[in-house]
């Protein structure tokens, strides 16, 4: 029996040793997929966390601080209480009432008979619509031209699809005072020069985030002509389509001759109805294109929240009937934001900054080259100027914004690192009016005024010499 026990013990030891060695072999292999190389960093993760760490007022991230309109909240509540079917799966590619509403609404805009079942894919936000477009339509080695500045997810999505991103920046018009996003233009020659036999698609964003540029018809026609000439696809991110100001008009590139059959138009209920947390988006295009995106969708997400889609369908039905009238939310929202936009621009100008007035969207870019601050944080010394400035603003002044160079490729980011982005959808008008009035009573101190003006409060790094005077004169101002 002793011999048997010894043999059994030896076998156990051998087995344990084998398992350990095998474990070492497994762990010594490459753990992550190569498609994730170089795309792990994310500006939103970095600066949202930094803002939270320093308890900063966040004017960087783009979502409203107010509720969706009452009619769509009620539609959501009605859907939730609408019986068992509202809590179960619906059609994988889009809830039937929603795709029918979208088809009816947008058919008259693009002057195209949109098939609700073939030409529309409902997705988990515009993000997933873009992901399906890149995964379903971009192949290994394909080149994708991205117009800069661009929303930062485009480049990682191209890379993860095996493609190569090629960049063409919007540039300030020569001789322009750069007072408006319309002063940033796309060079037809530069764009044409980037097209090669491997080019598969051009990606545009109008109204543009972060700049607020709304592409004019002639600019879109130039892009369309190149797409048609070279047989290219166009991915058009139009999530801010209803937010235009000062007479700027949003034009869908898919509505231009020859573009319907080669364009994927991406939209968002989150931006349309101020309900970003619902994560309802869509892609609209020819069924011959959308079918490949559906393949990606059905093998990844498969299905989107039924009740949220039901509510959005109701929202579009209402807007279809009220379109172009003062009662339309698509008229009311930009009217409200127009005033917030003007107020923020006025405030930035009052502290010596030069805002670039956006024609659309709810972001405002401002030139910070005139602000002289001591950026002595050695941990950021190798970063671009706007990254260093925003980190200083968060840590020392308690105000979070976003560096604009994050919206550019490495090859062009240095050219545009003297700008930062504010989100004016969060700005409280009464609050700003009160602070502007109060600021006039204060000694001139640019960095202090900028912080106080935009946050309504004082933080550890702000001019402490002014603290007692300010606190004795200020009123209780609501934070944004």
C-alpha positions as CSV (number, residue, x, y, z in Angstrom):
1,X,0.0,0.0,0.0
2,X,2.9,2.3,0.8
3,X,4.3,1.8,-2.8
4,X,0.9,2.6,-4.3
5,X,0.5,5.8,-2.2
6,X,4.0,6.9,-3.3
7,X,3.1,6.3,-7.0
8,X,-0.2,8.2,-6.6
9,X,1.5,11.1,-4.9
10,X,4.1,11.2,-7.7
11,X,1.4,11.2,-10.4
12,X,-0.3,14.1,-8.6
13,X,2.9,16.1,-8.5
14,X,3.6,15.4,-12.2
15,X,0.1,16.5,-13.1
16,X,0.4,19.7,-11.1
17,X,3.7,20.4,-12.7
18,X,2.2,19.8,-16.2
19,X,-0.7,22.2,-15.5
20,X,1.7,24.9,-14.3
21,X,4.0,24.5,-17.3
22,X,1.0,24.6,-19.6
23,X,-0.3,27.7,-17.9
24,X,3.0,29.4,-18.4
25,X,3.0,28.5,-22.1
26,X,-0.5,29.9,-22.5
27,X,0.3,33.1,-20.7
28,X,3.5,33.6,-22.7
29,X,1.5,33.8,-25.9
30,X,0.3,37.2,-27.2
31,X,-2.9,37.9,-25.2
32,X,-4.5,40.7,-27.2
33,X,-5.5,40.9,-30.8
34,X,-3.2,43.0,-33.0
35,X,-6.2,45.1,-34.2
36,X,-6.2,46.8,-30.7
37,X,-2.6,48.0,-31.1
38,X,-2.4,51.8,-31.0
39,X,-6.1,52.4,-30.5
40,X,-6.3,51.9,-26.7
41,X,-6.0,55.6,-25.8
42,X,-9.2,57.6,-25.7
43,X,-9.5,61.3,-25.1
44,X,-12.9,61.0,-23.4
45,X,-11.8,58.4,-20.9
46,X,-8.7,60.4,-20.1
47,X,-10.2,63.8,-19.6
48,X,-13.5,62.6,-18.1
49,X,-11.5,60.8,-15.4
50,X,-9.3,63.8,-14.8
51,X,-12.3,66.1,-14.5
52,X,-13.8,63.7,-11.9
53,X,-10.5,63.4,-10.0
54,X,-10.3,67.2,-9.6
55,X,-14.1,67.7,-9.3
56,X,-14.0,70.1,-12.2
57,X,-17.0,71.7,-14.0
58,X,-17.1,69.7,-17.2
59,X,-17.7,71.8,-20.3
60,X,-15.9,69.2,-22.4
61,X,-18.1,66.2,-22.9
62,X,-21.0,66.7,-25.4
63,X,-24.4,65.9,-23.8
64,X,-27.2,68.2,-22.6
65,X,-27.8,68.9,-18.9
66,X,-31.5,69.1,-19.6
67,X,-34.2,66.5,-20.2
68,X,-35.6,65.4,-23.6
69,X,-38.8,67.2,-24.7
70,X,-41.9,66.2,-22.7
71,X,-43.6,64.5,-25.7
72,X,-40.9,62.0,-26.2
73,X,-40.5,61.3,-22.5
74,X,-44.2,60.5,-22.4
75,X,-43.8,58.3,-25.4
76,X,-41.1,56.4,-23.6
77,X,-43.2,56.0,-20.5
78,X,-46.1,54.8,-22.7
79,X,-43.9,52.3,-24.4
80,X,-42.6,50.9,-21.1
81,X,-46.2,50.4,-20.0
82,X,-47.3,49.1,-23.4
83,X,-47.4,45.4,-22.6
84,X,-45.1,42.5,-22.7
85,X,-44.0,43.1,-26.4
86,X,-42.3,46.3,-25.4
87,X,-39.9,44.4,-23.1
88,X,-39.0,41.7,-25.6
89,X,-37.0,41.4,-28.8
90,X,-38.2,43.3,-31.8
91,X,-37.0,43.1,-35.4
92,X,-33.2,42.8,-35.3
93,X,-32.5,45.5,-37.9
94,X,-34.9,48.0,-36.5
95,X,-38.3,48.2,-34.7
96,X,-40.9,48.3,-37.6
97,X,-42.6,51.5,-36.4
98,X,-39.3,53.2,-36.2
99,X,-37.9,52.2,-39.6
100,X,-41.2,53.2,-41.2
101,X,-41.1,56.6,-39.4
102,X,-37.5,57.2,-40.5
103,X,-38.3,56.2,-44.1
104,X,-41.3,58.4,-44.3
105,X,-39.5,61.4,-42.7
106,X,-36.2,61.3,-44.7
107,X,-37.7,60.2,-48.0
108,X,-38.9,63.7,-48.6
109,X,-35.6,65.2,-47.6
110,X,-33.3,63.2,-49.8
111,X,-36.1,63.0,-52.5
112,X,-35.7,59.3,-52.6
113,X,-38.2,56.5,-51.9
114,X,-36.5,54.9,-48.9
115,X,-37.4,51.3,-48.3
116,X,-37.9,50.9,-44.5
117,X,-36.9,47.3,-44.4
118,X,-34.0,47.3,-46.9
119,X,-32.4,50.8,-46.7
120,X,-32.3,51.4,-42.9
121,X,-30.4,49.8,-40.0
122,X,-31.2,50.8,-36.5
123,X,-28.1,50.7,-34.2
124,X,-27.0,51.2,-30.6
125,X,-26.3,54.9,-31.2
126,X,-24.5,56.5,-34.1
127,X,-21.3,54.9,-32.8
128,X,-22.5,51.4,-33.8
129,X,-23.7,52.6,-37.1
130,X,-20.2,53.8,-37.9
131,X,-18.7,50.6,-36.6
132,X,-21.0,48.5,-38.9
133,X,-20.1,50.7,-41.8
134,X,-16.3,50.3,-41.3
135,X,-16.5,46.6,-40.5
136,X,-19.0,45.8,-43.2
137,X,-17.5,47.9,-46.1
138,X,-13.8,48.4,-45.4
139,X,-11.4,45.5,-46.2
140,X,-7.8,44.8,-45.4
141,X,-5.6,47.3,-47.1
142,X,-8.4,49.7,-48.2
143,X,-7.6,53.4,-47.7
144,X,-10.2,55.7,-46.1
145,X,-9.9,59.4,-46.4
146,X,-11.0,61.2,-43.2
147,X,-11.6,65.0,-43.3
148,X,-10.1,66.7,-40.2
149,X,-11.0,67.7,-37.6
150,X,-12.8,64.4,-37.1
151,X,-14.6,62.6,-34.3
152,X,-11.9,60.5,-32.7
153,X,-13.6,57.1,-33.2
154,X,-13.2,57.1,-37.0
155,X,-9.5,56.3,-37.1
156,X,-9.6,53.4,-34.6
157,X,-12.6,51.9,-36.5
158,X,-10.6,52.1,-39.8
159,X,-7.6,50.4,-38.2
160,X,-9.7,47.7,-36.6
161,X,-11.2,46.9,-40.0
162,X,-7.7,46.5,-41.4
163,X,-7.8,49.7,-43.4
164,X,-5.5,52.7,-43.6
165,X,-6.6,56.1,-42.6
166,X,-5.6,59.0,-44.9
167,X,-6.1,62.6,-43.7
168,X,-7.1,65.9,-45.3
169,X,-7.6,68.8,-42.9
170,X,-10.0,71.7,-43.2
171,X,-7.8,74.8,-43.0
172,X,-8.6,78.5,-42.2
173,X,-9.1,80.4,-45.4
174,X,-6.1,82.4,-46.3
175,X,-6.5,86.1,-45.3
176,X,-9.5,85.3,-43.1
177,X,-9.9,86.6,-39.6
178,X,-11.3,83.1,-38.7
179,X,-14.4,84.4,-37.1
180,X,-16.6,81.5,-38.2
181,X,-16.4,77.8,-38.8
182,X,-17.4,78.7,-42.3
183,X,-13.9,80.2,-42.7
184,X,-12.4,76.7,-42.5
185,X,-12.4,75.2,-46.0
186,X,-11.5,72.0,-47.8
187,X,-9.0,72.1,-50.6
188,X,-10.3,70.3,-53.6
189,X,-6.8,69.8,-55.0
190,X,-5.5,68.4,-51.7
191,X,-8.4,66.0,-51.4
192,X,-8.0,64.8,-55.0
193,X,-4.3,64.3,-54.4
194,X,-5.0,61.8,-51.6
195,X,-7.1,59.4,-53.8
196,X,-5.3,56.3,-54.9
197,X,-6.4,53.0,-56.5
198,X,-6.8,51.6,-52.9
199,X,-9.1,54.4,-51.7
200,X,-12.5,53.0,-50.8
201,X,-14.3,55.8,-48.9
202,X,-14.4,59.4,-47.8
203,X,-15.6,60.2,-44.3
204,X,-17.3,63.6,-43.6
205,X,-19.0,65.0,-40.6
206,X,-21.5,67.8,-41.1
207,X,-22.2,69.8,-39.0
208,X,-18.7,69.1,-37.9
209,X,-17.6,68.2,-34.4
210,X,-15.6,70.0,-32.9
211,X,-15.5,72.9,-35.4
212,X,-19.2,73.4,-36.1
213,X,-18.7,73.8,-39.8
214,X,-21.8,73.1,-42.0
215,X,-20.7,72.1,-45.4
216,X,-22.1,74.2,-48.2
217,X,-23.7,72.6,-51.3
218,X,-20.7,73.4,-53.5
219,X,-18.4,71.8,-51.0
220,X,-20.5,68.7,-50.9
221,X,-20.7,68.6,-54.7
222,X,-17.0,68.7,-55.0
223,X,-16.7,65.7,-52.7
224,X,-19.6,64.0,-54.5
225,X,-17.9,64.5,-57.9
226,X,-14.7,62.8,-56.6
227,X,-16.7,59.9,-55.2
228,X,-18.5,59.4,-58.5
229,X,-15.3,59.8,-60.6
230,X,-13.3,57.3,-58.5
231,X,-16.2,55.0,-57.5
232,X,-15.9,55.7,-53.8
233,X,-18.2,55.3,-50.9
234,X,-19.1,58.2,-48.6
235,X,-19.7,57.8,-44.9
236,X,-21.6,61.0,-43.8
237,X,-21.9,61.5,-40.0
238,X,-24.9,63.9,-39.6
239,X,-25.8,63.5,-36.0
240,X,-26.1,67.3,-35.5
241,X,-28.2,67.8,-38.6
242,X,-30.9,69.8,-36.9
243,X,-28.6,72.2,-35.0
244,X,-27.7,75.0,-37.5
245,X,-27.6,78.7,-36.9
246,X,-27.5,82.1,-38.7
247,X,-29.1,80.8,-41.8
248,X,-26.7,77.9,-42.4
249,X,-28.6,75.0,-44.0
250,X,-27.7,71.4,-43.6
251,X,-27.6,69.5,-46.9
252,X,-27.5,65.7,-47.1
253,X,-24.8,64.6,-49.5
254,X,-27.0,61.6,-50.2
255,X,-29.5,63.9,-51.8
256,X,-27.0,65.0,-54.5
257,X,-27.2,63.3,-58.0
258,X,-25.4,60.0,-58.1
259,X,-24.8,59.9,-54.3
260,X,-27.7,57.9,-52.9
261,X,-26.3,54.6,-54.1
262,X,-22.8,55.2,-52.6
263,X,-23.6,57.0,-49.3
264,X,-24.1,55.8,-45.7
265,X,-25.8,58.5,-43.7
266,X,-25.5,58.2,-40.0
267,X,-28.0,59.7,-37.6
268,X,-28.7,59.8,-33.8
269,X,-31.8,60.1,-31.7
270,X,-29.6,61.1,-28.9
271,X,-28.6,64.3,-30.6
272,X,-32.0,64.8,-32.4
273,X,-34.1,64.5,-29.2
274,X,-31.5,65.4,-26.5
275,X,-31.6,61.8,-25.2
276,X,-28.0,60.6,-25.5
277,X,-28.5,57.9,-22.9
278,X,-31.1,56.1,-25.0
279,X,-28.4,55.1,-27.5
280,X,-30.6,54.9,-30.6
281,X,-28.9,55.6,-33.9
282,X,-29.3,54.6,-37.5
283,X,-27.7,54.2,-40.9
284,X,-29.6,55.0,-44.1
285,X,-28.5,54.1,-47.6
286,X,-29.1,51.9,-50.5
287,X,-30.0,48.4,-49.6
288,X,-27.1,47.1,-51.6
289,X,-24.8,48.8,-49.1
290,X,-26.8,48.4,-45.9
291,X,-27.1,44.7,-46.2
292,X,-23.4,44.3,-45.4
293,X,-23.8,46.4,-42.4
294,X,-26.7,44.2,-41.3
295,X,-24.4,41.2,-41.4
296,X,-22.0,42.9,-38.9
297,X,-25.0,44.0,-36.7
298,X,-26.6,40.6,-36.6
299,X,-23.4,38.9,-35.5
300,X,-22.5,41.4,-32.8
301,X,-25.3,43.5,-31.2
302,X,-28.1,41.9,-33.0
303,X,-30.9,44.0,-31.5
304,X,-31.5,47.4,-29.9
305,X,-33.8,48.4,-27.0
306,X,-37.5,48.0,-28.1
307,X,-39.1,50.6,-25.9
308,X,-36.5,53.3,-26.8
309,X,-37.1,52.6,-30.5
310,X,-40.9,52.9,-30.0
311,X,-40.5,56.3,-28.3
312,X,-38.2,57.6,-31.1
313,X,-40.7,56.4,-33.7
314,X,-43.4,58.5,-32.0
315,X,-41.0,61.5,-31.9
316,X,-40.5,61.3,-35.7
317,X,-44.2,60.9,-36.4
318,X,-44.8,64.1,-34.4
319,X,-42.0,65.9,-36.2
320,X,-43.2,64.8,-39.6
321,X,-46.6,66.5,-38.9
322,X,-45.0,69.7,-37.4
323,X,-41.9,69.9,-39.6
324,X,-41.0,73.6,-40.4
325,X,-43.5,75.0,-37.9
326,X,-42.6,76.9,-34.6
327,X,-44.0,73.9,-32.7
328,X,-41.4,71.5,-34.2
329,X,-38.7,70.5,-31.7
330,X,-36.3,70.6,-34.7
331,X,-37.0,74.4,-34.7
332,X,-37.1,74.9,-31.0
333,X,-33.8,73.2,-30.0
334,X,-31.6,75.3,-32.3
335,X,-33.4,78.5,-31.3
336,X,-32.6,77.8,-27.7
337,X,-29.0,76.8,-28.4
338,X,-28.5,79.8,-30.6
339,X,-28.8,82.1,-27.5
340,X,-26.5,79.9,-25.5
341,X,-24.0,79.9,-28.3
342,X,-24.0,83.7,-28.5
343,X,-23.7,84.1,-24.7
344,X,-20.7,81.8,-24.5
345,X,-19.0,83.6,-27.4
346,X,-19.6,86.9,-25.7
347,X,-18.1,85.6,-22.4
348,X,-15.0,84.2,-24.1
349,X,-14.5,87.4,-25.9
350,X,-14.8,89.4,-22.7
351,X,-11.8,87.6,-21.3
352,X,-9.7,88.2,-24.4
353,X,-10.3,84.9,-26.2
354,X,-11.2,84.6,-29.8
355,X,-14.1,82.1,-30.3
356,X,-14.7,80.5,-33.7
357,X,-18.5,80.9,-34.1
358,X,-20.0,77.5,-35.1
359,X,-22.5,77.3,-37.8
360,X,-23.9,74.1,-36.4
361,X,-23.6,71.5,-33.6
362,X,-23.3,72.4,-29.9
363,X,-19.5,72.9,-29.6
364,X,-17.4,76.0,-29.8
365,X,-13.7,76.1,-30.5
366,X,-11.6,79.0,-29.2
367,X,-8.1,80.2,-29.9
368,X,-6.0,80.1,-26.6
369,X,-2.8,81.4,-28.1
370,X,-3.4,84.8,-26.4
371,X,-3.6,83.2,-22.9
372,X,-0.3,83.4,-21.2
373,X,0.0,80.8,-18.4
374,X,2.9,79.0,-16.8
375,X,2.6,75.4,-17.8
376,X,5.2,74.0,-15.4
377,X,3.7,70.5,-14.9
378,X,6.7,68.3,-15.8
379,X,4.4,65.3,-16.3
380,X,2.9,66.9,-19.4
381,X,6.1,68.5,-20.9
382,X,6.1,66.2,-23.9
383,X,2.5,66.7,-24.8
384,X,1.0,69.1,-27.3
385,X,0.2,72.6,-26.0
386,X,-3.6,72.3,-25.9
387,X,-3.3,69.0,-24.0
388,X,-1.1,70.7,-21.4
389,X,-3.3,73.8,-21.3
390,X,-6.5,71.7,-20.7
391,X,-4.8,69.7,-17.9
392,X,-3.7,72.9,-16.3
393,X,-7.2,74.3,-16.6
394,X,-8.6,71.2,-14.9
395,X,-6.1,70.9,-12.1
396,X,-5.6,74.6,-11.3
397,X,-8.9,76.2,-12.3
398,X,-11.4,73.4,-11.9
399,X,-12.7,73.7,-15.5
400,X,-12.7,70.8,-18.0
401,X,-12.6,71.4,-21.7
402,X,-11.2,69.2,-24.6
403,X,-8.0,69.8,-26.6
404,X,-8.8,70.2,-30.3
405,X,-5.6,68.5,-31.5
406,X,-7.3,65.3,-30.3
407,X,-9.5,65.6,-33.4
408,X,-6.5,65.5,-35.7
409,X,-4.0,62.9,-36.9
410,X,-0.5,62.9,-35.6
411,X,0.8,64.4,-38.8
412,X,-1.4,67.5,-38.5
413,X,-2.1,67.8,-34.8
414,X,0.8,70.2,-34.1
415,X,-0.7,72.7,-36.6
416,X,-3.9,72.9,-34.5
417,X,-2.8,72.7,-30.9
418,X,-3.7,76.3,-29.9
419,X,-7.4,75.6,-29.7
420,X,-9.7,74.1,-27.1
421,X,-13.4,73.0,-27.4
422,X,-16.3,74.1,-25.1
423,X,-19.7,72.4,-25.1
424,X,-22.3,75.2,-24.9
425,X,-25.3,72.9,-24.6
426,X,-24.7,72.9,-20.9
427,X,-24.4,76.6,-20.3
428,X,-27.1,78.3,-18.1
429,X,-28.0,81.7,-19.5
430,X,-29.1,83.3,-16.3
431,X,-25.9,82.1,-14.6
432,X,-23.7,83.5,-17.4
433,X,-25.5,86.9,-17.4
434,X,-25.0,87.2,-13.6
435,X,-21.3,86.3,-13.8
436,X,-20.6,88.7,-16.6
437,X,-22.1,91.5,-14.6
438,X,-20.1,90.5,-11.5
439,X,-16.8,90.2,-13.5
440,X,-17.0,93.9,-14.4
441,X,-16.5,94.7,-10.8
442,X,-13.3,92.6,-10.4
443,X,-9.7,93.5,-11.0
444,X,-8.5,92.4,-14.4
445,X,-6.9,88.9,-14.1
446,X,-7.5,86.8,-17.2
447,X,-7.0,83.3,-15.9
448,X,-9.1,84.1,-12.8
449,X,-11.8,85.7,-14.8
450,X,-11.9,82.8,-17.3
451,X,-12.3,80.3,-14.5
452,X,-14.9,82.4,-12.5
453,X,-16.8,83.3,-15.6
454,X,-17.2,79.8,-16.8
455,X,-17.6,77.9,-13.6
456,X,-19.4,80.3,-11.3
457,X,-17.1,79.4,-8.5
458,X,-13.5,79.5,-7.2
459,X,-11.1,76.7,-7.1
460,X,-7.8,76.0,-5.2
461,X,-5.6,77.6,-7.9
462,X,-7.6,80.7,-8.5
463,X,-6.3,84.1,-7.5
464,X,-6.9,83.8,-3.8
465,X,-6.2,87.5,-3.3
466,X,-9.6,88.2,-4.8
467,X,-11.5,85.5,-2.8
468,X,-12.9,87.7,0.0
469,X,-14.0,90.5,-2.3
470,X,-15.6,88.2,-4.8
471,X,-17.4,86.0,-2.2
472,X,-18.8,89.1,-0.5
473,X,-20.2,90.5,-3.8
474,X,-21.4,87.4,-5.6
475,X,-24.9,86.0,-5.6
476,X,-25.7,82.3,-5.3
477,X,-25.2,81.3,-8.9
478,X,-26.2,77.8,-10.1
479,X,-23.5,75.6,-11.5
480,X,-24.0,74.3,-15.0
